[in-house]
Amino acid sequence: MSQTVVATTDKLPSRVSWGAILSGGLVAVTVGAMFNILGVAIGAGTIEPTIPGETPDASTFGIAGAAWLMVSNLLGLAAGGYVAARLSGTADDTDGVLHGLSVWAIAFLISAVMLGNVAAGTARGVGALVQGAASTATSAAAEAMPQAGNLTFDPEALAERLQSSLQGGGDPATMTEDQRRAEMTRLVAERARSGAFTPEARDRLTALAAVEFGIPQDQAAQRIAELEAEATQMTQRAETEARRAAEAAAQAASIGAYWIFATLLLGAAAAVIGAKVGTRKTLLLASRRYG
């Protein structure tokens, strides 16, 4: 019996077919888009605006749309994996699976680029609308300026009135209505920033309110206390709602990330299955010579 062993150090030839991978990726994206368009057509056909109660609610639409989107992407990736494995000409299951995974990655990148272009186009459209609205407003203001020129306008009188309205700290009874209201607004704004009235600010606001509304100081103090308590309750409710909204947003982001991960994992599995089906099957016969 004789046996010949041949040793070689030559580099093994590459068994990857980028043409097959790109073709499979395009097929995956196209088939997925085709089924998604079909889903939009079916969903739009279920809307019955003229018949109350016949149109499915928003939650049903959301669940059905998400399920259809997942199924469409899985079918597209399975078809893309099959095409890539078949066109690669490989008869090795591992090579076919790797071609299918490459199609999965390429299809994901193509979809991301397409979604990015759609988002950029939407942003440009919104920017154009805002710019057009601003241009229209500017034109309208320019057209209105000649008409406004017919009105009497005294800058010195306006500045004097603003200056007098900002003055405060005097006797509320001798102050003008503009002065009292300006100082009351300032005190309330300081309270909103600090979170509470100082004793001096509360007494001053009470005196101003009593003169402004013509009520006794004890009644004015009672009104201010009631308004302050209501403002405190509103602030607490706003903080509670903000915490709840932040918690809900974080939970929604977490659930969305898990769903995206599951979708990608299922997509990889679909591409692998399609590639295994598309891998060529050959019968290898081995012969040995004995002597």
Salt bridges, closest charged atoms under 4 A:
ASP95 OD2 - ARG15 NE 3.07
GLU177 OE2 - ARG181 NE 3.08
ASP178 OD2 - ARG161 NE 3.33
GLU183 OE2 - ARG186 NH2 3.49
GLU183 OE2 - ARG204 NE 2.81
GLU190 OE2 - ARG186 NH1 3.10
GLU212 OE1 - ARG180 NE 2.71
GLU212 OE2 - ARG181 NH2 3.23
GLU228 OE2 - ARG191 NE 3.72
GLU228 OE1 - ARG202 NH2 3.05
